[in-house]
Amino acid sequence: MASSPGEKARSRVRASVVGGNLSRPPVMADVARLAGVSHQTVSRVLNEHPNVRPLTRDRVLSAIRELAYRPNAAARTLVTRRTHTLGVITADTMLYGPTSMLYGFERAAHDAYFVSVASLPALDRRSMLDAVDRFLGQGIEGIIVIATHDTAVAALAHVPAEVPLVAVGCGSRASVTSVAIDNTAGAAAATRYLLSLGHETVYHLAGPPVHLDARERVEGWRRALREAGAPEPAVLAGDWSASSGYELGRQLAAEPGLTAIFCGNDTMALGVMRALAERGLRVPGDVSIVGFDDVPEAGFFLPPLTTVRQDFGEVGRLALSTLVDRMSGAIPSGPRVRVAPELIVRASAAGPH
């Protein structure tokens, strides 16, 4: 059976491009010739235009795969005026929470957006506004700010309201659109769990007071104690590190009525566990411990750590969907989205003996 002129033309394109005779990467015109359609039809398929017949769309997509064609991002930006790029402003830190928030957002945005990150030594007013200006100059379509410090949240108030922006990790009282773990609820759940095991009270080793997460965890711990009518010990504040947990754990080990500790993060809990072991106190035989974060290593502590899990993947997904809504104008500035944490029960807490 004789080939049609169109099929012969497609064969010639296939031979030259797929066969490796083309001395340049394939372009849209090559896709159009191979699929037997116009340049405009290929453009409509790439931009997911609805007015393309299914058979035509399949032919174009097949040609794209066969040629290993990749659209020119710069050219598409000139036509659509969209960069498909989002910006993230974060403090320069290796702390588990902020880095996990960044990772969760990058994973959520991976399929639809490029992500550009500005990691700053400090998130004060000047550095925040400078980063926003640089991003806007680069055509960034929307901005995520990982704002775990009170100074960062204060700086957000100076960003123009028309900038599509969502804050994450900023506590529950920020006046901007935000997505955050419900730290207060998580801390209260951890404290109530220890009280339910029969402990008269629960000591708390908190993070730095300048961190909004730390303050909200203190609030949740205190609320649970007051609701139970339990004594309220003085708060000890560390710096999120295992070494600060160790030093403060040595202080706590001298408390005569100590039977339970809620730690503001898992890393400090690790330091506390060592300090108690050096004093001859068993976990959970003598002292029960609950952490916060559920770091990947928490299940391998000795004993495995009971802790509060933060779902950073869900934070990333909600931050992305909220930012897209802000970019489209579907929602105004202001809504606050909360992600419920989960108490993960392992072996580091038990009833008092």
N, C-alpha and C positions, 0 to 999 in steps of 0.2 A: 504494500500500500504506500503510495507516494506521500512524502511529508508536505505539510502546508508551508507557505513562505514564512509564516510566523515561527513555526517550529524550527525551520532551517536557520533563521536568525538567532533563535535562542541557543541552538547547537553551536553556532559560531562563537557566541558570547561565552558559553560554558567552556568551550575548548580553549579560548584565550585566557579566561580568568581562572577557572578552576584548574586548568592544565598547567598553570604557573607561567604562562607567557606574558602576563601583564607585569610591567616593571613598576607598578604603583599599587597602593591599597585600593580595593574596590570602592567605587563611589555610588551614589544613589542612581545615576544614569545606568550603571552596569546592572543594578538590581532591576531597574525598569525594563531594560532590554531582555534580560534573562526571563523575567516574569511575563513579558509581552504586554506591558501596561505603560501608562504614561508616568512621567516624573511626579506629577501631582498626585496620582493614585498611590505611589509609594509613600509620599509624604503623609497622605491621609492615614495610611495603615500605621506608620510610625507614630503618629499623633493620636491614634485610637479614635479616629473620626467614625461616627456611626454609619455614615452613608457610603459604605463599601460592601459589595456583595460578598457573602461568606466564601464562595469559591475563589473569587479574586483575592480576598485577604489571604486565604491559604496558599495561593500561588506566590504571592509576594513574600510571605513569611518563609516559604520553602526556598525561594531564591536568596533571601537574606541568610538563611542557615547554610546554604550550599556555597555561597561566596564568602562566608564568615565576615559579612559586612557589619561595621560598627558606625552608627551615626556620628557625625561631627558635632560635638557638644557646643563648640563656639558658634558654629553656624546656626544651630537650633536656638541658641540664646538670642542671637540677633533677630531671628524671626519671631520668637514667642515672647521675648523680653523676660524670660524666666531662666534662672541659673540652676534651679533644682539643687541649691546649696543652702544648708542651714549652718548657723554658727553656734558654738558652745563656748561660754565664758566660765572659767572655773579657776579656783585658787591652785597654785602650784603645790600639790600635796600628794602623798602616797597613801593617805588614810583609806581604809577599806570602803567606808560609805561613799565619799565623793567619787573615788575611782570606779566603784561599782555602778553608781548612777550614770557616769559618763559611758561606761561600757554598755549598760542597758539601753541607753538612748541611741548609741551608734548602731547596735544590733537592730533596734526597731526601725531605724531610718535607712538601713542598708539597701533595701530593694528599690527605694524611690528617690533618695536624696544623697548627695555628697555631704559630708560633715567636716567643717573646719573648726579647729579648736584653738582658743586663745587661753593659754595657761599663764596666769598672772601671779606675781609675788604677793600682791595684796589686792583685795577687792574693795577698794575705797571709791569715793565719788569720782575722782579724777581718772583713775585707771579704768573704772567701769565705763565712763562716758567715752574715753579714748577708744576702748575696744569696740563699743557700739558703733562709733563713727567709722572706724576702719572696716568693720563688717559691712556697714551700709554702703561704703565706697566700693566694696568688692561685689556688690549686687546680692548680698545674702538676703534670702527671702524671709527668714524668721530666726529668732535667737532663743536659745535655752541658757539660763544662768543657774549654775549650781551654787546656791547661796546658803551655805551652812553657818556663816558668821552673822552676827547682828549688824556689823558694819556693811556687809554686802547687801543685806535687806534694806538698810537705810539708803545705800547708794542707788538702789533700784527706783526709789521715789523720784530721782532726777532724770530718769530716762523718759524721753517724750512719749506720751500716751499712744501716739499713732504707730509706734514701733511694735510689730508683732513679737511679743516676748512672753515666755513662760518661765517661772522660777521653779526649781526643784530643790528638795531638801531644806526648805526655808521655814519650817515650822508651820503652825496653823494660823498665825495671825498676820502674815504678810498681806499688804493691801494690794498686791498685784496678782495676776492670774498665776496659779501655782499648783503643783502636784507634789505631794509629800507623804511619807510614811506617817501613820498615826502613832507617834512616839509615846504620847500620853497613855493611849489605850494599851500599847504593848508593855510599857513599864508597869501599869496597874495589873495587867494579867500575870506578869511574872511575880509580882509581890503577892497577889491573892493566892497564887499557886503555892508559894512557900508558906503562907499563913494557913492554907487548907491542910497542909501536912502536919500542922500542930505546933508550929513555931510561934512563940509569944510575940516576937517582933522580927523585923528584917532590917539589917544594916544596908546602907547604900554607898557604893563607891561610884561617884559620878564622873563625867567628863568635864572639860574646862567650861566654866560658866559663860564664856563668850560664844560658845556653840549652842545654837538653838536646839539641836537634838538633845544635848545634855540637859538643858533647862527643862524641856518637856518631859524627859524621863524622870527627873526629880519630881516634877509635878504629878506624874502618874503614880510614882512610888508613894509620895506623901498622901495622895488622895485615897489610895487603897488602905493605907495604915489608919487614916482617920475614919474611913467608913467602917473599919473593923474594930475601932476603939483600941488599937494597939499602940504601945509606946512608940515615940518618934525619935530615934537616935539622931545625933548630929551627922550631917552629910560630910563625907570626905571627898575632895575633888582631885582627880588625877589629870593626866594629859593624853589619855587614850592609849598610852604605851604599856607594854608588859612590865617595864622597869618601875613605872609609877604604881602599877598594881602591886608589884612586889613590895615596894617601900611602905605603901599604905596598908598592905596586907599584914606586914609585921606589926603595925600599930593595932590593927583590928584583932590580931591573935592574942593580944594582952587583955582584951575586953572579957570580963568574967562571965557575962551573960550571952556571949556570942554563940548563936547556933545557925544563923542563916544570913547570907549576903546576896544582894542583887547588884551585879556589876554593870556599869553603863555600856561596856562593850566586851566582847569575848577576849580581846587581847589583854585587857587589864585583868580579866578573870584568870587567865593563864598565870600571870604574875602572882596573884593572890594565892592560887593553888600551891605554888612553890613555897611561898612564905609560910603557909599553914603547915605544909609537909615538914619544913625545917624546924617548926616548933612541936612536931610530933602529933599534929592534929590531922585526923583522917577526913577525907571528903568522899561520901557524905556522912560517914559514921559520927563525926563530931561536929562538922560544919557543912551545911548545904550551900551550894552556889548555883546561881542562875545568871547567865550572861545576856548579851544583846548583840545581834547581827547574824548569827549562824554562819561564821566564816567557814570556808571549805574544810578547814582542819578541825572544827569543833567536835566532830564525831570521833576524832582520834586523840583527844585529850585523855588523860588518865586521872579520873574516870571520864568517859565521854560526857561532854558538857550539855546540860539542859540550857536552852537559850531561846531568844525571840528572833524568829526569822524575818528578814526584810526581803520582800519580793522586788528586787531591782529591775527584773525584766518587765514586770507589770508597771512599775514607775516609768520606765522608758517608753512603753507602748502608750500609756495614758498621756505622757508628756508630748509625744509626737502627735497624737490625735488632737489634743488640746491646742497645740501650736498651729496645726493645719487649720483648725477652726478659727483661730485668731487671724491667720493669714488671709483666709477667705472672707472674713468679716461675719462669720456665722455666729460668733459669740463676742460680747464686749469684754473689755478688760475687767478682771475682778474675781471670776469664779475660782473656788479653791477645791481641788480634788484630793481626797484622802484615800490612801491605800492601807487596808487593815493588815497588821503583822500577824504572825502565827507563832504560838508557843510550841516549841519542839522539845518534848520530854525525853531525856536520856537518863543517865545514871548519876548525875552529880548532885541530886537533891533527894532527900528522904525525910521521914519524920525524926524529931529529936529523940535522943536516947537517954 
